[in-house]
Each structure stands twice: as C-alpha cells, then as structure tokens.
Amino acid sequence: MVLGTALWAAAALVLLLTGTRFSSDNGWWLWTCLAGIVMGLLGMVYTRRRAAVYRAAATGGQQGDTA
C-alpha cells in the first residue's frame, strides 16, 4: 500500500513538472493520481487502526484467560 501510494505521488510529480506538455483535456490524469494518493493514505490509516484493534483484542483475550 505504501509503495502504491508512493508511485501515485511520483506520477503526480511527473505530471506537475511536465504540465505544459499536457492539454486541458488530459487534466483527469492529475486528478487520478491525487485520488490514488488520497485513497492510499486512507487505506494506510484504516489498516493501522484495524491492526491496533486486533492487537488490543489479542492482549485483552490473553489477560482474561490467565486471570
């Protein structure tokens, strides 16, 4: 997920640096890259939160069994 987000960011950077070569009809390329970046960041936040929930559940379950 991190690699994909970084690739979208790199593509957006390339598009911004070579922006004069693209006509106004191709502006959707940049928006696609930005959407990929945003979705990648949201995915990273989501997976980190889910991992924290799983860790908390595993820790809570083990403590409950030993007590």
VENMOFEN-V214358 format. One record per backbone hydrogen bond with DSSP energy under -1.0 kcal/mol. CO is the residue of the C=O (numbers start at 0). NH is the residue of the N-H. E is the energy in kcal/mol with one decimal. If there is no record, write none. Layout:
co=(CO;CO)
nh=(NH;NH)
e=(E;E)
This chain:
co=(0;1;2;3;4;5;6;7;8;9;10;11;12;13;17;18;22;23;25;26;27;28;29;30;31;32;33;34;35;36;37;38;39;40;41;42;43;44;45;46;47;48;49;50;51;52;53;54;55;56;57;58;59;60;61;62)
nh=(4;5;6;7;8;9;10;11;12;13;14;15;16;17;20;21;25;26;28;30;31;32;33;34;35;36;37;38;39;40;41;42;43;44;45;46;47;48;49;50;51;52;53;54;55;56;57;58;59;60;61;62;63;64;65;66)
e=(-2.2;-2.4;-2.3;-2.2;-2.2;-2.4;-2.5;-2.3;-2.3;-2.3;-2.3;-2.4;-2.5;-2.0;-1.9;-1.1;-1.4;-1.2;-1.6;-1.4;-2.2;-2.1;-2.5;-2.3;-2.2;-2.2;-2.5;-2.6;-2.1;-2.4;-2.5;-2.3;-2.1;-2.2;-2.5;-2.6;-2.0;-2.2;-2.5;-2.3;-2.0;-2.1;-2.5;-2.5;-2.4;-2.4;-2.4;-2.4;-2.6;-2.3;-1.8;-2.1;-1.8;-1.4;-1.6;-1.2)
